Amino acid sequence: MTAYETLTAYETLTAYETLTAYETLTAYETFTAAGTHAAVGTPAETLAAAALDGPWDRSGLAERLADVVGPVQAEDLAVRLLALSPSAPHGGTESLARLIKDLKPREAPEEQKPRWRGNVPRWHTTDELARALDLDAGELAWFADTRAWNRHAHEPLRHYRTWWQGRRLIESPKPRLAELQRRLVRHLLDRVDLHDAAHGFRRGRSIATFAAPHANKPLVVRLDLEGFFTSVTGARIRGLLESYGYPPAVAAAITGLLTTRTPPDVTTKTDWPLRRRLAAAHLPQGAPSSPATANLIARNLDRRLTGLARSLGATYTRYADDLAFSGPEDLPLHRLLPGVKKAVHSEGFRINPDKTRAAAQHQRQRLAGLVVNHAPAASRAEYDDLKATLHNCARHGLESQNRHGHPDFRAHLRGRVEWVSAGRPARAAKLGALLDAISG
C-alpha cells in the first residue's frame, strides 16, 4: 500500500469511527452494495417517526420509510407493519418504536435491482450523469474527486477557495464546479420534496414564513444547530441518493460533486473535533448546492421534531440551522428540550447550548432576527437605524454612508428595506419613498 493509499484508508476509517447511528446505517448500506456485510441497525424512533408522518397504508409507509432504509427494505417493512397493525397504532412514536424493535430482521437478498422513486432523473451510469452535466468521463472524475486527491493538491489546483469568518470556514467552489452544483440543484435536488416544516432556501418560503406560525404565542423556544453544513457527511448524502435508486457509482460521483474534504493546511489552527469533521467529506458552506442538500438530509429530523411538537401541543418550524417551537404558557420544557436533543443527536446534528432561548410573551421573542410577540417584524431599533441611513444618503449622497464598501450600495439598501419592512406595509411605503428620493 502506498503512502497515499494508507492516508486515504486512515481518513476513511476515522470518518466511519465518528458516524452517528443514522450515518452508520448509511455506511452499512453502502458497504453492503460493495460486498461487505455487517450487522448494523436503524434507530427505531427514526423509523417510527417516518411511519407515523402520513397515511397508514402500504404506498405511504413505503415512500416515507425509503428515506431511512432504502426502497427495497421499506417495502418489506411496510408490509410487516401493516400485518401487525392494519390501522395506525395508538401510543405515538414511542409505542411504535417498541413494536419495531421486536421485529426480527430479515436477511437482504443477494442481489437487488435498482428501484427508482420520486421524480428524479434516471442516471443509471456515470456516463449518463456526465452527459447530463455536459462533461466527459474524465471531467466528471476530476470534479467529483471520489479518491480525495484534491485535499492534498497545491492551492491553484484545488476546487475550492477557503477563508475563515470567526470559527466558521467558508469554502467557495471555483466557477465551473459552482455551475455544476447549480445544475444538480435544478435537475435533481429541487425535484425531491422537503418536509413542510423547512422554510430556509425554498421558493415561496422565507424568514417571515418561518417565524409567522410562532407569532403571538405565550411561549417561544429557539435552538440552534451547531456546524449545520459540516455535520452533513458524504456517507449520508450517498445513502440518500441510493435510496432514490441511484447505483453506488453514480451516487458516489454526485456526492463527490456536492461535498469536499478540507486541506490540512487550512485547518491547522482549529480544534481536533472540527478538524476531524472537515477532513471527512462534508457539505461546504459557500457552495450553491449545500442549502438544498442539507434540507433533504434534515428531512427526517424535521419529521421527528414535528411529531414531538405535536405530541406536546406545540408548533415547530426550521430555517436552515434555526429551530423554533412555540406553544402554551405551560409547554413542558422538561420534555421538549431533552426530546429535541435526543432527536437532533441521533440524526447526526448537534445543538449549540449557548443559543438555546425560551421567552414568554412579556419578553422580547425573536426568531431569526424578527420579533414575533405580535406579527413578525424587524425591531423598531432596526427600522429607525435604516430610516436614518436613508435620510443621510439623501442629504449627503449615496456613498457617504457606504462604510463597509458594498459594490452596489443601492441594492444593499433595497435588500435592507425589504427585510425591515417585511409584513409591515406602512414601513415598506415610508422606507421605499426614502430610498427612491436618493440620487446617484
C-alpha positions as CSV (number, residue, x, y, z in Angstrom):
1,M,0.0,0.0,0.0
2,T,1.4,3.4,-1.0
3,A,1.6,6.3,1.4
4,Y,-1.3,8.0,-0.3
5,E,-3.5,4.9,-0.1
6,T,-2.6,4.5,3.6
7,L,-3.6,8.1,4.3
8,T,-6.9,7.7,2.4
9,A,-7.6,4.4,4.3
10,Y,-6.9,6.2,7.6
11,E,-9.2,9.1,6.8
12,T,-12.0,6.7,5.7
13,L,-11.6,4.8,9.0
14,T,-11.6,8.0,11.0
15,A,-14.7,9.2,9.3
16,Y,-16.6,6.0,9.9
17,E,-15.5,5.8,13.6
18,T,-17.3,9.1,14.2
19,L,-20.6,8.3,12.5
20,T,-23.9,8.6,14.3
21,A,-26.4,5.7,14.3
22,Y,-28.1,7.1,11.2
23,E,-24.8,7.5,9.4
24,T,-23.8,4.0,10.4
25,L,-26.9,2.7,8.7
26,T,-26.0,4.6,5.5
27,A,-22.4,3.3,5.7
28,Y,-23.8,-0.3,6.1
29,E,-26.0,0.1,3.0
30,T,-23.1,1.5,1.0
31,F,-20.7,-1.2,2.1
32,T,-23.3,-4.0,1.5
33,A,-23.7,-2.8,-2.1
34,A,-19.9,-3.3,-2.4
35,G,-20.0,-6.8,-1.0
36,T,-19.1,-6.1,2.7
37,H,-21.5,-7.3,5.4
38,A,-22.1,-6.1,8.9
39,A,-24.9,-6.2,11.4
40,V,-26.0,-2.6,11.9
41,G,-29.4,-1.4,12.9
42,T,-31.5,1.8,12.4
43,P,-32.8,3.8,15.4
44,A,-36.4,2.5,15.9
45,E,-37.5,6.1,16.8
46,T,-36.5,7.3,13.3
47,L,-38.4,4.5,11.6
48,A,-41.4,5.1,13.9
49,A,-41.5,8.9,13.2
50,A,-41.3,8.3,9.5
51,A,-44.1,5.7,9.6
52,L,-46.5,7.9,11.5
53,D,-45.9,11.0,9.5
54,G,-48.6,10.3,6.9
55,P,-51.3,7.8,5.8
56,W,-51.1,4.3,7.3
57,D,-51.1,2.4,4.0
58,R,-48.6,0.4,2.1
59,S,-47.6,3.0,-0.5
60,G,-47.4,5.9,2.0
61,L,-45.4,3.8,4.5
62,A,-43.0,2.6,1.9
63,E,-42.4,6.1,0.5
64,R,-41.6,7.6,3.9
65,L,-39.6,4.6,5.2
66,A,-37.5,4.7,2.0
67,D,-35.9,7.9,3.2
68,V,-34.4,5.9,6.1
69,V,-33.7,2.4,4.9
70,G,-33.9,2.5,1.1
71,P,-36.9,1.4,-1.2
72,V,-36.4,-2.4,-1.0
73,Q,-36.2,-2.6,2.8
74,A,-39.0,0.0,3.1
75,E,-41.5,-2.1,1.0
76,D,-40.8,-5.2,3.2
77,L,-41.1,-3.2,6.5
78,A,-44.3,-1.5,5.3
79,V,-45.9,-5.0,4.6
80,R,-44.8,-6.3,8.0
81,L,-46.1,-3.3,9.9
82,L,-49.5,-3.5,8.2
83,A,-49.7,-7.2,9.1
84,L,-49.1,-6.4,12.7
85,S,-51.3,-3.3,12.8
86,P,-53.8,-2.8,10.0
87,S,-54.5,0.7,11.3
88,A,-52.2,3.3,12.8
89,P,-51.2,2.1,16.3
90,H,-52.2,4.2,19.3
91,G,-49.5,5.5,21.6
92,G,-47.4,7.6,19.3
93,T,-43.8,7.3,18.3
94,E,-42.5,5.6,21.5
95,S,-45.2,2.8,21.3
96,L,-44.5,2.1,17.6
97,A,-40.7,2.2,18.2
98,R,-41.1,-0.6,20.8
99,L,-43.0,-2.6,18.2
100,I,-40.4,-2.1,15.6
101,K,-37.6,-3.2,18.0
102,D,-39.4,-6.5,18.4
103,L,-39.4,-7.2,14.7
104,K,-36.7,-9.8,13.7
105,P,-34.5,-8.6,10.9
106,R,-34.7,-10.4,7.6
107,E,-31.7,-11.2,5.5
108,A,-31.3,-9.0,2.5
109,P,-31.5,-10.7,-0.9
110,E,-28.1,-11.3,-2.5
111,E,-28.9,-9.0,-5.5
112,Q,-31.3,-6.1,-5.5
113,K,-32.3,-4.3,-8.7
114,P,-32.4,-0.6,-8.6
115,R,-35.8,0.7,-7.6
116,W,-36.4,4.3,-8.6
117,R,-38.7,6.6,-6.6
118,G,-39.7,10.2,-6.9
119,N,-39.3,12.5,-9.8
120,V,-35.6,12.2,-10.0
121,P,-33.6,11.9,-13.3
122,R,-32.7,8.2,-14.0
123,W,-29.0,8.2,-14.3
124,H,-28.0,4.5,-14.5
125,T,-24.3,5.0,-15.1
126,T,-21.7,7.7,-14.5
127,D,-21.5,8.2,-18.3
128,E,-25.2,9.2,-18.3
129,L,-24.5,11.6,-15.3
130,A,-21.6,13.1,-17.2
131,R,-23.7,13.7,-20.3
132,A,-26.4,15.3,-18.3
133,L,-23.9,17.7,-16.8
134,D,-22.2,18.4,-20.2
135,L,-19.0,16.7,-19.1
136,D,-16.9,13.9,-20.4
137,A,-15.9,10.9,-18.2
138,G,-12.5,12.5,-17.3
139,E,-14.0,15.8,-16.3
140,L,-16.6,14.1,-14.1
141,A,-13.9,12.2,-12.4
142,W,-11.8,15.4,-11.9
143,F,-14.7,17.4,-10.3
144,A,-16.2,14.5,-8.3
145,D,-12.8,13.6,-6.9
146,T,-14.0,10.4,-5.3
147,R,-10.4,9.4,-4.4
148,A,-10.0,12.7,-2.4
149,W,-6.7,13.6,-4.1
150,N,-7.8,17.3,-4.2
151,R,-7.4,17.6,-0.4
152,H,-3.6,17.2,-0.9
153,A,-3.3,19.3,-4.1
154,H,-1.5,22.6,-4.3
155,E,-3.8,25.6,-3.9
156,P,-4.1,26.6,-7.6
157,L,-5.4,23.1,-8.4
158,R,-8.0,22.9,-5.6
159,H,-11.7,23.1,-6.4
160,Y,-12.5,25.5,-3.5
161,R,-11.3,28.8,-2.2
162,T,-11.3,29.0,1.6
163,W,-11.3,31.6,4.3
164,W,-12.4,31.9,7.9
165,Q,-15.1,34.1,9.4
166,G,-14.5,33.6,13.1
167,R,-14.9,29.9,13.7
168,R,-16.9,29.4,10.5
169,L,-15.0,28.1,7.5
170,I,-16.3,29.4,4.1
171,E,-15.5,27.0,1.2
172,S,-16.5,28.6,-2.0
173,P,-16.3,26.5,-5.2
174,K,-14.5,27.9,-8.2
175,P,-16.8,29.0,-11.1
176,R,-17.0,25.8,-13.1
177,L,-17.7,23.5,-10.1
178,A,-20.2,26.0,-8.8
179,E,-22.1,25.8,-12.1
180,L,-22.2,22.0,-12.0
181,Q,-23.6,22.3,-8.5
182,R,-26.3,24.7,-9.7
183,R,-27.2,22.1,-12.4
184,L,-27.6,19.4,-9.8
185,V,-29.9,21.7,-7.8
186,R,-32.1,22.3,-10.9
187,H,-32.1,18.7,-12.3
188,L,-32.1,16.7,-9.1
189,L,-32.3,18.4,-5.7
190,D,-35.2,20.7,-6.4
191,R,-37.3,17.7,-7.6
192,V,-37.2,16.0,-4.1
193,D,-40.0,17.1,-1.8
194,L,-39.0,18.6,1.5
195,H,-40.8,18.4,4.9
196,D,-43.3,21.2,5.3
197,A,-41.5,22.4,8.5
198,A,-38.5,23.5,6.4
199,H,-38.6,27.2,5.4
200,G,-35.0,28.0,4.5
201,F,-33.8,28.2,0.9
202,R,-37.2,27.3,-0.6
203,R,-39.3,29.0,-3.2
204,G,-42.2,30.7,-1.6
205,R,-40.7,30.4,1.9
206,S,-38.7,33.0,3.9
207,I,-37.7,34.0,7.3
208,A,-41.1,35.6,7.6
209,T,-42.9,32.3,6.9
210,F,-40.6,30.6,9.3
211,A,-41.5,33.0,12.1
212,A,-45.2,33.5,11.3
213,P,-46.5,30.3,13.0
214,H,-45.0,31.4,16.3
215,A,-46.4,34.9,16.3
216,N,-48.5,36.0,19.3
217,K,-47.8,32.7,21.2
218,P,-47.4,32.6,25.0
219,L,-44.0,30.8,24.9
220,V,-41.4,30.7,22.1
221,V,-38.3,28.5,22.2
222,R,-35.4,28.9,19.9
223,L,-32.5,26.5,19.4
224,D,-29.5,26.4,17.0
225,L,-27.8,23.6,15.2
226,E,-24.0,23.8,15.5
227,G,-21.9,23.2,12.4
228,F,-25.0,22.6,10.3
229,F,-23.3,22.1,6.9
230,T,-20.2,20.3,8.2
231,S,-22.4,17.9,10.1
232,V,-23.8,16.5,6.8
233,T,-21.3,13.9,5.7
234,G,-20.7,12.3,2.3
235,A,-21.9,8.9,3.7
236,R,-25.3,10.4,4.5
237,I,-25.7,12.0,1.1
238,R,-24.7,8.9,-0.7
239,G,-27.1,6.8,1.3
240,L,-29.9,9.2,0.4
241,L,-29.1,9.1,-3.3
242,E,-29.0,5.3,-3.2
243,S,-32.4,5.3,-1.5
244,Y,-33.8,7.1,-4.6
245,G,-32.5,4.3,-6.9
246,Y,-29.0,5.6,-7.9
247,P,-26.4,2.9,-8.4
248,P,-23.4,3.1,-5.9
249,A,-21.0,4.5,-8.6
250,V,-23.5,7.2,-9.7
251,A,-24.4,8.1,-6.1
252,A,-20.7,8.4,-5.2
253,A,-20.0,10.7,-8.2
254,I,-22.9,13.0,-7.3
255,T,-21.8,13.0,-3.6
256,G,-18.3,14.0,-4.7
257,L,-19.7,17.0,-6.7
258,L,-21.7,18.1,-3.6
259,T,-19.0,17.6,-0.9
260,T,-15.4,18.4,-0.2
261,R,-12.6,17.4,2.2
262,T,-10.8,20.4,3.6
263,P,-7.0,20.5,3.0
264,P,-4.9,20.0,6.2
265,D,-3.1,23.4,5.9
266,V,-6.5,25.2,6.1
267,T,-7.4,23.5,9.5
268,T,-4.1,23.6,11.3
269,K,-5.2,26.1,14.0
270,T,-8.6,24.6,14.6
271,D,-9.6,22.2,17.5
272,W,-9.4,18.5,16.8
273,P,-13.1,17.7,16.6
274,L,-13.7,20.4,14.0
275,R,-10.5,19.4,12.1
276,R,-11.7,15.8,12.0
277,R,-15.1,16.7,10.6
278,L,-13.6,18.9,8.0
279,A,-11.1,16.2,6.9
280,A,-14.1,13.9,6.1
281,A,-16.4,14.5,3.1
282,H,-18.9,17.2,4.2
283,L,-21.1,19.9,2.7
284,P,-19.1,23.1,2.1
285,Q,-20.6,26.3,3.5
286,G,-20.4,28.5,0.4
287,A,-21.5,26.1,-2.3
288,P,-24.8,26.9,-4.1
289,S,-25.9,23.3,-3.7
290,S,-25.3,22.9,0.1
291,P,-28.6,24.6,1.4
292,A,-30.8,22.3,-0.8
293,T,-28.8,19.2,0.1
294,A,-28.8,20.0,3.9
295,N,-32.6,20.5,3.7
296,L,-33.0,17.0,2.3
297,I,-30.7,15.4,4.8
298,A,-32.6,17.2,7.6
299,R,-36.0,15.9,6.4
300,N,-36.0,13.0,9.0
301,L,-35.1,15.5,11.7
302,D,-38.0,17.7,10.7
303,R,-40.3,14.8,10.7
304,R,-39.3,13.7,14.2
305,L,-39.4,17.2,15.7
306,T,-42.8,17.8,14.1
307,G,-44.1,14.7,15.8
308,L,-42.5,15.7,19.1
309,A,-44.0,19.2,19.0
310,R,-47.5,17.8,18.1
311,S,-47.4,15.4,21.0
312,L,-46.7,18.3,23.4
313,G,-49.3,20.7,21.8
314,A,-46.6,22.8,20.2
315,T,-45.7,24.1,16.8
316,Y,-42.3,23.5,15.0
317,T,-40.5,25.2,12.1
318,R,-36.9,25.3,10.9
319,Y,-34.9,27.9,8.9
320,A,-31.5,26.3,8.0
321,D,-29.9,25.8,11.4
322,D,-32.5,27.7,13.4
323,L,-35.1,25.6,15.2
324,A,-38.3,27.2,16.6
325,F,-41.0,25.9,18.8
326,S,-44.0,27.7,20.3
327,G,-47.0,26.7,22.4
328,P,-49.0,27.4,25.6
329,E,-47.5,29.0,28.7
330,D,-47.3,25.6,30.4
331,L,-45.5,23.9,27.5
332,P,-43.4,21.2,29.3
333,L,-39.8,22.3,28.5
334,H,-38.5,19.4,30.7
335,R,-39.9,17.1,28.0
336,L,-39.4,19.3,24.9
337,L,-35.7,20.1,25.3
338,P,-34.4,16.6,26.1
339,G,-36.6,15.3,23.3
340,V,-35.2,17.8,20.8
341,K,-31.6,17.0,21.9
342,K,-32.2,13.2,21.5
343,A,-33.7,13.6,18.0
344,V,-31.0,16.0,16.9
345,H,-28.2,13.9,18.1
346,S,-29.5,10.6,16.6
347,E,-30.0,12.3,13.3
348,G,-26.3,13.4,13.2
349,F,-26.5,17.0,14.2
350,R,-25.6,18.9,17.4
351,I,-27.3,21.6,19.5
352,N,-25.4,24.7,20.3
353,P,-26.2,25.1,24.0
354,D,-25.2,28.7,24.1
355,K,-28.0,29.7,21.7
356,T,-31.0,28.0,23.3
357,R,-33.6,30.5,24.4
358,A,-37.1,30.4,25.8
359,A,-39.1,33.6,26.0
360,A,-42.6,34.3,27.4
361,Q,-44.9,36.9,25.8
362,H,-43.9,39.6,28.3
363,Q,-40.3,39.3,27.0
364,R,-39.0,40.0,23.5
365,Q,-39.5,36.9,21.4
366,R,-37.0,36.9,18.5
367,L,-36.7,34.3,15.7
368,A,-34.0,34.7,13.0
369,G,-33.9,38.5,13.7
370,L,-37.7,39.0,13.7
371,V,-39.7,40.0,16.7
372,V,-42.8,37.7,16.9
373,N,-44.6,39.0,20.0
374,H,-47.3,40.1,17.6
375,A,-46.9,39.9,13.8
376,P,-43.3,39.0,12.7
377,A,-41.3,42.2,12.1
378,A,-37.8,43.6,12.4
379,S,-37.3,45.6,15.6
380,R,-38.1,49.3,15.9
381,A,-34.4,50.0,16.5
382,E,-33.5,48.4,13.2
383,Y,-36.3,50.4,11.4
384,D,-35.1,53.7,13.0
385,D,-31.4,52.9,12.1
386,L,-32.3,52.2,8.4
387,K,-34.5,55.3,8.2
388,A,-31.6,57.5,9.5
389,T,-29.2,55.9,7.0
390,L,-31.6,56.6,4.1
391,H,-32.1,60.2,5.3
392,N,-28.3,60.8,5.4
393,C,-27.9,59.3,1.9
394,A,-30.5,61.7,0.6
395,R,-28.7,64.7,2.2
396,H,-25.0,63.8,1.7
397,G,-25.0,61.3,-1.2
398,L,-25.3,57.6,-1.5
399,E,-21.7,56.7,-1.0
400,S,-21.3,58.8,2.1
401,Q,-23.0,56.0,4.1
402,N,-21.3,53.1,2.4
403,R,-18.9,52.5,5.3
404,H,-18.3,48.8,4.5
405,G,-17.5,49.2,0.8
406,H,-20.5,47.4,-0.7
407,P,-20.0,47.2,-4.5
408,D,-23.7,48.0,-5.1
409,F,-24.8,50.0,-2.1
410,R,-28.2,50.9,-3.5
411,A,-29.0,47.2,-4.0
412,H,-27.8,46.5,-0.4
413,L,-30.1,49.2,0.9
414,R,-33.0,47.8,-1.1
415,G,-32.4,44.4,0.5
416,R,-32.4,46.0,3.9
417,V,-35.7,47.9,3.1
418,E,-37.4,44.6,2.1
419,W,-36.1,42.9,5.3
420,V,-37.1,45.6,7.8
421,S,-40.5,46.2,6.2
422,A,-41.5,42.5,5.8
423,G,-45.1,42.2,6.9
424,R,-45.4,45.9,7.6
425,P,-46.9,47.8,4.6
426,A,-46.7,51.2,6.3
427,R,-42.9,50.7,6.8
428,A,-42.5,49.5,3.3
429,A,-44.1,52.7,1.9
430,K,-42.2,55.0,4.1
431,L,-38.7,53.4,3.5
432,G,-39.4,52.9,-0.2
433,A,-40.1,56.6,-0.6
434,L,-36.9,57.5,1.2
435,L,-34.9,55.1,-1.0
436,D,-36.4,56.5,-4.2
437,A,-35.5,60.0,-3.1
438,I,-31.8,59.2,-3.1
439,S,-29.9,60.4,-6.1
440,G,-26.7,59.0,-7.5
